[in-house]
Structure formats: C-alpha cells, structure tokens
Amino acid sequence: MPRVESSHLSLQQCEVHALGTPFTFPQLPRRVLLWMFLVALTMRLVVSFVVCSDYLNPARNYWSFGCEAGQVASSLYHGHGFASPFFVPSGPTALLPPVYPYLMFACMKLFGGYTAASAMAILALNSLFAALTVIPVFCLGWRTFGERTARIAGWTWALFPYSIYLSAGRMWVDTLACLTASLMLLQTIRLTERRSTCDWLLWGAILGIGALISPVLLGPLPFLAVWLIARRRKAGLRWIFPMLVSALVCLTLVAPWTIRNYNTFHRLVPVRDGFWLEVHEGNCGDTSDVQPDSSHPNTSAAEFAQWVSLGEIGYLDAKKVEAQAFIREHPAYCAWVTLRRFAYTWTGFWTLDRRFLANEPFHIPNVLFTTILTALMLLGLAYGWRSSARKALIPFVLELLTFPVVFYLTHPSMDYRHPLDPIIVILACYGVVEWLRRRNAGKGERVDNSSRGVLPPHP
C-alpha cells in the first residue's frame, strides 16, 4: 500500500480514506492472508482431533453430539425429517434454523451417524468457518484503521482463544454465524460506494443465508440499512431499487423454509419458533446459572415431560404465557436480571457462588480475559471516535449496541456473543496500536500517520 503524506490531503480526502477506499483482493497481501488462514485452520484442526472422541458419549441419545442440532441431524439421517430436537421422537420442529442441522446431516450421511469420522468432519467445518473469518477481520481492519491494525487483528484472530474453543469445544453454529455476521457487515460497508447490481444481489444472499443460519444475525439490519441509505444519499447514489433487489433475494431464500413451517404448524413461523422458551429460561426466577438447568427441556425432567405431553407448539405457547406472567408480576426483578445479563455479556461475570464455580472452573479466568478485552475495545473505540475514522466506526457501533439486545432480554453466553468478536478484536487491536503510537509520539519519535490508516484533518 503506497505511503500517503497527510499534510497534502484535504478534509474531504481524509474522510474518504477513513470510510475505506475501494480495494480488490489482488491489492491485499494475499500471502499474509494465506498464512493467517493456514495457521488458524491448523490450530483448530489439531484441537478438534484431540477432543473429537468426547462427542461420542452415548448418554441421553448422544446429546453431547451437537445437542438439539445433532438430534435433528440424526432424525434426518434416519429418514424422519427435520424433527425431534430432544431425546425421543416428537415430530417436526422449527426450534432451530435449518442450515447447521443440515450441514451436520450431510456429515453424518457421508461418514455415518454418531461416529468419530462424522464428529471430526463437523469439527473440521467449524474450524474452516473460524479460519475463513480471518479474511473479513483483515478487510474490516484495513478499511477502517489501515494495514498495521489489519495485520495485528488478523493474527490475533488466528490465535483468538474463543474462536479456537468454539471450533472444537462446541458442536454448534457459532463459528458459521460469526463468519456470516462478519461478511454481512463487510458487504454492507462496501455498498456505500458500490454501483453494481451484483453487489446488491450478494448482500441479499448473505442476509437470506444468515437468517437461515441464525435469525438474530439480522437484528442490527434495520439500523445498518438506515446508515447505508444515508451514506448513499449523501454520495448521490441510488438506493431504493438496489435495496428492493436485495430484499427480494433475501425473501426468496427464506420463503421455502417459512412455507414449510406454515404447512407444518399452521401458523406463521418465519424461521424458528423458540423465542418464548428463551425468554422463559432467562426470566423464571432461577439465577443459579446464566442458563439455569431448571428451565429447559434438555436439562429439566419436568420441562421435558411437559414438552412430551404438550408437543412443540403447545409447550412453546405455555412458555409464552408463563414468561409474560412472570415479567408482569416481577418487573423490578426482571430489570435487575437484565442488567446482570448486560454486565455478563461484557465482563463474563455472573456469580461467585461455590456451586456455580464448581461447574464453571474457568469462570474467573474468563472474567479477567473478557473484561480486559472489553476495556481494550472501548479504548480503541474512544481513539477512533476522536479521529477522522469516526464515520467509519458507525456500523461497528450499531452492531455493538443492537446485536446483544435479544440476549439481554433472554439469556446471554460468550458463544452467543461470538458474532461480535471480530469487531471487538479489531477495536482492541487498534486501541493497543494507537496507545503505543501516542506513547512513542510522546517520547518525540517520528510517527507515520499513513501506517495507522487514520489521517488528521488538513490544517
């Protein structure tokens, strides 16, 4: 990337640079990206190989093999359709979005049911998704803060503990959701300057696939769309027709699943139907854990018996009534628990109760790591907000503010927050880079503004 002398740039040029100049993949350091990807993938595959046998425990119908997603995949494997998310046959389900269970089913189809080969194939997919996330992390860092931050953020992601753990420690949708969220944000930012219909078709496809992976990924979409419209209007670019094209692509991808759900359950279920179960789980009066065992069919015998007795729709309707009644009767308690969930999302802290710590031996180290990471993120956000990169940070801020809201209202988890981790890593790395730059500047050392990607306004 050519060096740029900030003293010869106008304020308008600085704004364009901060918003991210257009680039294509040939301009990126592809060799560096390849090494980042290979290191990230290798580390995750090694961990996956070591732990894959842990998923072969036959207890509770191989529950450790993907939990609800694994049960649905097994139902598909045995020819019973997208059904039975718990331990016994219970008929069709919409408790989960379809993409990840079908990916698990494909691995089972190729390598057998609950086998070591299937487990390793699924964990390898998780590892691939996590390693590929290096690319949007690098691109988002480059566009916002420059190449130095991009390189540090890319390598940090390759070694990021949460990403490594979620590749192998959970047979779940986390790494795929994270990759999709990163691509969604990157493509949204690219559309501030793109004129091609293909870019809008791609955006619509990412949104549609994201909805079928995890509909919570679309939570920030209305706010990002408003920001995107404002940017394009300011630039004099059309937006109504392109957005209609994207919406049509998105709806076309989601519609078959929505139609399947309507024909199956005789009610509108756009993607999944488990929202009120999640609200009930987090607002039932039990704060012994972030996700208490007493409130979910997969951990409570009483809840599971009710699931079997009422069926999926009847059970979820009952949870809606129970959750709404509890919130009405205990508004102060629910507000307090919501604040606890907010704090947990950004610090990892829930309680110091001995019984909780006995089940979560890494709780204290996780609190330290999460809190430090959040502090560095806020440092990077503060530095960036006071620089010419402020406008480029708006989509980051919108994601950070809006994505976790559903988990504040239901129940949080570090893996639920994972789609935000690329943004957190980029901001944290920029915070460190900028702090070091300022410290060196304070010692009288020469600082090259172009290396950090944020240029001061022209005097």
Legacy VTK file of the C-alpha trace (Angstrom):
# vtk DataFile Version 3.0
C-alpha trace
ASCII
DATASET POLYDATA
POINTS 459 float
0.000 0.000 0.000
1.593 3.342 -1.013
2.600 5.807 1.646
0.441 8.925 1.885
1.610 12.235 3.260
-1.182 13.578 5.426
-0.028 17.195 5.035
-1.170 17.218 1.411
-4.667 15.784 1.979
-7.818 17.826 2.133
-10.519 17.222 4.745
-12.685 15.548 2.085
-9.843 13.212 1.120
-9.304 12.321 4.757
-12.992 11.439 5.097
-12.854 9.213 2.029
-9.775 7.445 3.403
-11.415 6.940 6.788
-14.509 5.481 5.176
-12.326 2.967 3.375
-11.011 3.361 -0.132
-12.163 0.686 -2.574
-9.858 -2.265 -2.928
-9.959 -5.641 -4.555
-8.411 -8.873 -3.387
-5.350 -8.599 -5.706
-4.415 -5.437 -3.778
-4.476 -7.278 -0.461
-1.355 -9.066 0.823
-2.639 -12.467 -0.203
0.419 -14.320 1.071
-0.058 -12.869 4.560
-3.753 -13.730 4.480
-2.949 -17.254 3.367
-0.539 -17.739 6.273
-3.081 -16.345 8.714
-5.708 -18.721 7.363
-3.403 -21.760 7.426
-2.194 -21.108 10.967
-5.763 -20.530 12.173
-7.054 -23.665 10.455
-4.180 -25.874 11.619
-4.549 -24.872 15.251
-8.270 -25.521 15.244
-7.974 -28.846 13.446
-5.379 -30.061 15.943
-7.642 -29.190 18.879
-10.606 -30.781 17.101
-8.682 -34.007 16.542
-7.751 -34.157 20.230
-11.299 -33.647 21.529
-13.492 -35.289 18.860
-13.827 -38.519 20.884
-15.518 -36.516 23.665
-18.613 -36.231 21.460
-19.156 -39.988 21.225
-20.690 -40.461 24.674
-23.974 -42.364 24.091
-25.634 -40.856 27.186
-29.015 -39.231 26.541
-29.017 -40.399 22.930
-25.586 -38.886 22.170
-26.656 -35.497 23.498
-23.079 -34.185 23.511
-23.005 -34.720 19.731
-24.436 -31.325 18.804
-27.267 -31.167 21.346
-30.535 -30.151 19.610
-28.794 -29.700 16.248
-27.305 -33.179 16.495
-30.650 -34.713 17.407
-32.331 -33.083 14.391
-29.453 -34.151 12.135
-29.850 -37.714 13.415
-33.577 -37.568 12.663
-32.762 -36.506 9.102
-30.146 -39.265 8.870
-32.692 -41.919 9.853
-35.286 -40.623 7.394
-37.643 -38.948 9.882
-37.280 -35.417 8.556
-36.393 -32.179 10.329
-37.769 -33.294 13.693
-37.219 -34.356 17.320
-34.749 -31.847 18.844
-34.629 -33.720 22.152
-34.179 -37.294 23.288
-37.283 -39.003 21.940
-39.240 -38.702 18.678
-41.560 -35.693 18.978
-42.473 -34.803 15.411
-41.460 -31.913 13.138
-39.674 -28.971 14.690
-38.843 -25.339 13.983
-36.896 -24.906 17.203
-33.701 -24.454 15.167
-32.887 -22.697 11.886
-32.202 -25.243 9.153
-28.678 -24.609 7.839
-26.465 -26.033 10.576
-28.531 -29.176 11.279
-28.476 -29.921 7.541
-24.692 -29.466 7.487
-24.435 -31.944 10.356
-26.762 -34.302 8.492
-24.512 -34.091 5.406
-21.513 -35.108 7.524
-23.496 -37.997 9.014
-24.610 -39.068 5.558
-21.015 -39.170 4.345
-19.331 -40.645 7.415
-22.058 -42.495 9.312
-24.249 -41.398 12.225
-22.698 -40.812 15.623
-19.166 -41.804 14.585
-15.705 -40.396 15.157
-15.425 -39.619 11.442
-18.670 -37.630 11.499
-17.584 -35.754 14.621
-14.244 -34.853 13.055
-15.931 -33.748 9.816
-18.299 -31.435 11.708
-15.469 -30.000 13.818
-13.393 -29.542 10.652
-16.236 -27.482 9.171
-16.358 -25.403 12.352
-12.596 -24.909 12.081
-12.849 -23.909 8.424
-15.526 -21.311 9.162
-13.459 -19.893 12.027
-10.275 -19.748 9.940
-12.041 -18.091 7.000
-13.185 -15.321 9.358
-9.594 -14.068 9.229
-10.408 -12.583 5.800
-13.295 -10.266 6.799
-11.435 -9.377 10.016
-8.428 -8.275 7.948
-10.556 -6.412 5.386
-12.634 -4.597 8.013
-9.488 -3.627 9.897
-7.825 -2.373 6.703
-10.788 -0.299 5.584
-11.222 1.323 8.974
-7.780 1.705 10.532
-5.170 0.764 7.955
-2.820 -2.114 7.240
-0.956 -2.222 10.554
-4.110 -2.735 12.591
-5.423 -5.154 9.960
-2.355 -7.374 10.212
-2.385 -7.391 14.013
-6.127 -8.079 14.108
-5.791 -10.888 11.561
-3.062 -12.657 13.535
-4.940 -12.058 16.770
-7.973 -13.750 15.271
-5.867 -16.685 14.104
-4.844 -17.218 17.755
-8.071 -15.996 19.404
-8.985 -18.333 22.311
-12.766 -18.019 21.960
-12.613 -18.871 18.271
-10.368 -21.872 18.899
-12.601 -23.144 21.697
-15.839 -22.680 19.772
-14.400 -24.528 16.782
-13.839 -27.667 18.841
-15.416 -27.143 22.256
-18.972 -26.754 20.959
-20.533 -28.678 18.113
-22.807 -25.774 17.311
-23.449 -22.994 14.790
-21.214 -20.392 16.491
-18.300 -20.192 14.047
-20.551 -20.226 10.981
-22.695 -17.463 12.474
-19.566 -15.433 13.236
-18.241 -15.760 9.689
-21.628 -14.816 8.227
-22.013 -11.781 10.507
-18.548 -10.543 9.503
-19.280 -10.941 5.794
-22.649 -9.235 6.260
-21.023 -6.213 7.895
-18.214 -6.039 5.339
-20.618 -6.188 2.407
-22.870 -3.539 3.995
-19.901 -1.172 4.274
-18.789 -1.924 0.710
-22.238 -0.931 -0.561
-21.635 2.694 0.461
-19.556 3.005 -2.718
-20.661 0.138 -4.977
-22.892 0.612 -8.019
-23.056 -2.925 -9.398
-26.297 -4.887 -9.089
-24.216 -7.975 -8.368
-23.053 -6.422 -5.089
-26.671 -5.936 -4.007
-27.544 -9.476 -5.076
-24.641 -10.716 -2.951
-25.825 -8.661 0.023
-29.329 -10.104 -0.264
-27.907 -13.632 -0.492
-25.768 -13.122 2.626
-28.786 -11.768 4.507
-31.014 -14.657 3.446
-28.447 -17.309 4.298
-27.709 -15.508 7.575
-31.383 -15.642 8.533
-31.416 -19.406 7.938
-28.224 -19.819 9.969
-29.330 -17.677 12.923
-32.067 -15.042 12.557
-30.552 -12.999 15.395
-27.830 -12.001 12.916
-30.394 -9.737 11.232
-31.091 -7.820 14.450
-28.813 -4.877 13.539
-30.031 -4.844 9.913
-32.653 -2.042 10.205
-30.092 0.282 11.782
-27.366 -0.613 9.296
-29.843 -0.123 6.443
-30.691 3.399 7.642
-26.968 4.196 7.877
-26.377 2.778 4.397
-29.249 4.792 2.909
-27.891 7.982 4.488
-24.398 7.326 3.097
-25.648 6.614 -0.412
-27.980 9.606 -0.445
-25.122 11.848 0.636
-22.990 10.433 -2.172
-25.796 10.926 -4.700
-26.193 7.184 -5.349
-29.497 5.439 -5.841
-30.698 3.090 -3.114
-34.421 2.276 -3.438
-34.251 -0.168 -6.360
-30.987 -1.830 -5.221
-32.420 -2.416 -1.748
-35.586 -3.891 -3.224
-33.396 -6.272 -5.230
-31.543 -7.321 -2.062
-34.793 -7.766 -0.159
-36.216 -9.914 -2.943
-33.152 -12.183 -2.924
-33.291 -12.472 0.867
-37.017 -13.304 0.919
-36.617 -15.786 -1.931
-34.065 -17.716 0.093
-36.081 -17.667 3.327
-39.539 -18.249 1.823
-39.308 -22.044 1.251
-38.483 -22.633 4.908
-41.246 -20.273 6.047
-43.742 -22.065 3.800
-42.606 -25.418 5.200
-43.166 -24.149 8.737
-46.614 -22.777 7.914
-47.704 -26.022 6.255
-46.362 -27.993 9.218
-47.551 -25.919 12.183
-50.443 -23.965 10.597
-49.096 -20.663 11.857
-46.519 -18.156 10.646
-43.036 -19.169 11.795
-40.612 -17.226 9.568
-37.500 -19.164 10.657
-37.709 -20.576 14.203
-40.277 -20.728 16.985
-38.260 -20.928 20.216
-38.176 -17.260 21.257
-40.514 -17.577 24.222
-38.669 -20.628 25.509
-35.516 -18.488 25.623
-37.386 -15.647 27.373
-38.773 -18.123 29.902
-35.323 -19.605 30.511
-33.891 -16.225 31.438
-36.926 -14.914 33.337
-38.099 -17.751 35.562
-36.715 -16.664 38.925
-33.708 -19.005 38.856
-30.374 -17.166 38.732
-28.207 -20.069 39.854
-26.696 -20.032 36.365
-26.783 -17.858 33.254
-28.792 -20.653 31.634
-30.416 -22.413 34.629
-30.962 -26.167 34.431
-34.447 -25.866 35.880
-35.949 -24.054 32.894
-35.171 -26.051 29.750
-36.305 -29.457 28.445
-32.748 -30.577 27.797
-31.788 -30.233 31.491
-35.058 -30.418 33.453
-37.094 -33.621 33.717
-40.233 -31.623 34.499
-39.815 -29.368 31.465
-39.055 -32.340 29.230
-42.181 -34.156 30.447
-44.223 -31.051 29.632
-42.638 -30.922 26.169
-43.579 -34.542 25.516
-47.096 -34.029 26.867
-47.965 -30.813 25.017
-45.874 -31.163 21.860
-43.680 -28.399 20.485
-46.331 -25.786 19.702
-48.341 -26.414 22.865
-45.207 -26.302 25.005
-43.938 -23.066 23.464
-47.365 -21.452 23.857
-47.271 -22.434 27.532
-43.795 -20.897 27.956
-45.044 -17.667 26.401
-47.855 -17.444 28.944
-45.525 -18.299 31.836
-42.820 -15.844 30.783
-45.226 -12.962 30.225
-46.932 -13.595 33.572
-43.616 -13.726 35.429
-42.403 -10.469 33.844
-45.669 -8.709 34.698
-45.532 -9.914 38.307
-41.818 -9.235 38.864
-40.853 -6.158 36.779
-38.143 -4.935 39.174
-36.558 -8.381 39.391
-36.560 -8.775 35.597
-34.999 -5.333 35.159
-32.273 -6.273 37.640
-31.589 -9.594 35.906
-31.453 -7.782 32.568
-28.732 -5.519 33.968
-26.870 -8.601 35.189
-27.076 -10.078 31.712
-25.728 -6.847 30.232
-22.786 -6.952 32.643
-22.171 -10.629 31.907
-22.054 -10.003 28.160
-19.184 -7.549 28.520
-17.329 -8.908 31.569
-18.186 -12.616 31.653
-19.079 -12.302 35.355
-22.206 -13.946 36.766
-21.670 -15.045 40.368
-19.090 -16.268 42.857
-21.397 -18.921 44.283
-19.375 -22.045 45.062
-21.795 -24.405 43.326
-21.667 -22.302 40.175
-17.863 -22.122 40.249
-17.661 -25.877 40.747
-19.462 -26.351 37.418
-17.577 -23.483 35.735
-13.916 -23.853 36.788
-12.706 -21.329 34.175
-15.193 -18.638 35.192
-12.650 -16.360 36.932
-10.013 -16.563 34.142
-12.782 -15.920 31.602
-13.920 -12.855 33.560
-10.387 -11.447 33.510
-9.917 -12.128 29.793
-13.337 -10.787 28.788
-13.056 -7.654 30.913
-9.590 -6.807 29.559
-10.802 -7.412 26.004
-13.798 -5.131 26.556
-11.575 -2.428 28.059
-9.247 -2.551 25.052
-12.264 -2.448 22.728
-13.541 0.694 24.465
-10.055 2.220 24.283
-9.929 1.607 20.530
-13.444 2.938 20.122
-12.564 6.109 22.041
-9.411 6.712 20.000
-11.224 6.055 16.736
-14.182 8.235 17.626
-11.894 11.214 18.195
-10.173 10.711 14.850
-11.165 11.082 11.214
-12.306 7.434 11.314
-15.432 8.366 13.297
-17.851 7.926 10.389
-16.284 4.584 9.509
-16.937 3.392 13.064
-20.691 3.968 12.935
-21.566 0.483 11.595
-19.303 -1.063 14.258
-21.112 0.897 16.968
-24.515 -0.046 15.582
-23.582 -3.729 15.711
-22.232 -3.476 19.257
-25.323 -1.640 20.507
-28.054 -3.650 18.810
-26.883 -7.239 18.310
-26.781 -8.269 22.013
-30.182 -6.760 22.913
-32.063 -10.025 22.378
-29.657 -11.752 24.774
-30.112 -9.052 27.409
-33.827 -9.890 27.289
-33.431 -13.681 27.237
-30.107 -15.121 28.425
-26.527 -14.430 27.281
-23.497 -16.596 26.644
-19.989 -15.993 25.376
-20.754 -18.184 22.354
-23.927 -16.205 21.628
-21.780 -13.051 21.584
-19.266 -14.627 19.195
-20.563 -12.856 16.035
-19.391 -9.599 17.654
-15.912 -10.896 18.421
-14.366 -9.816 15.065
-15.394 -6.212 15.766
-14.166 -6.486 19.349
-10.800 -7.858 18.205
-10.338 -5.134 15.564
-11.146 -2.328 18.009
-8.997 -3.856 20.746
-6.031 -4.185 18.394
-6.474 -0.606 17.208
-6.626 0.531 20.833
-3.243 -1.099 21.513
-1.713 0.195 18.255
-2.896 3.748 18.887
-1.836 3.694 22.538
1.663 2.622 21.518
1.741 5.258 18.777
0.815 8.001 21.236
3.330 6.776 23.776
6.080 6.824 21.145
4.927 10.229 19.935
5.171 11.476 23.489
8.803 10.381 23.516
9.459 12.531 20.466
9.661 9.687 17.947
8.517 10.262 14.368
5.067 8.746 13.645
3.873 7.857 10.164
0.138 8.556 10.052
-0.325 6.517 6.900
0.678 3.294 8.695
-2.259 3.516 11.020
-4.866 4.348 8.408
-6.375 7.344 10.263
-5.373 10.723 8.927
-5.844 14.053 10.748
-7.857 16.777 9.036
-5.934 19.209 6.865
-4.979 22.269 8.915
LINES 1 460
459 0 1 2 3 4 5 6 7 8 9 10 11 12 13 14 15 16 17 18 19 20 21 22 23 24 25 26 27 28 29 30 31 32 33 34 35 36 37 38 39 40 41 42 43 44 45 46 47 48 49 50 51 52 53 54 55 56 57 58 59 60 61 62 63 64 65 66 67 68 69 70 71 72 73 74 75 76 77 78 79 80 81 82 83 84 85 86 87 88 89 90 91 92 93 94 95 96 97 98 99 100 101 102 103 104 105 106 107 108 109 110 111 112 113 114 115 116 117 118 119 120 121 122 123 124 125 126 127 128 129 130 131 132 133 134 135 136 137 138 139 140 141 142 143 144 145 146 147 148 149 150 151 152 153 154 155 156 157 158 159 160 161 162 163 164 165 166 167 168 169 170 171 172 173 174 175 176 177 178 179 180 181 182 183 184 185 186 187 188 189 190 191 192 193 194 195 196 197 198 199 200 201 202 203 204 205 206 207 208 209 210 211 212 213 214 215 216 217 218 219 220 221 222 223 224 225 226 227 228 229 230 231 232 233 234 235 236 237 238 239 240 241 242 243 244 245 246 247 248 249 250 251 252 253 254 255 256 257 258 259 260 261 262 263 264 265 266 267 268 269 270 271 272 273 274 275 276 277 278 279 280 281 282 283 284 285 286 287 288 289 290 291 292 293 294 295 296 297 298 299 300 301 302 303 304 305 306 307 308 309 310 311 312 313 314 315 316 317 318 319 320 321 322 323 324 325 326 327 328 329 330 331 332 333 334 335 336 337 338 339 340 341 342 343 344 345 346 347 348 349 350 351 352 353 354 355 356 357 358 359 360 361 362 363 364 365 366 367 368 369 370 371 372 373 374 375 376 377 378 379 380 381 382 383 384 385 386 387 388 389 390 391 392 393 394 395 396 397 398 399 400 401 402 403 404 405 406 407 408 409 410 411 412 413 414 415 416 417 418 419 420 421 422 423 424 425 426 427 428 429 430 431 432 433 434 435 436 437 438 439 440 441 442 443 444 445 446 447 448 449 450 451 452 453 454 455 456 457 458
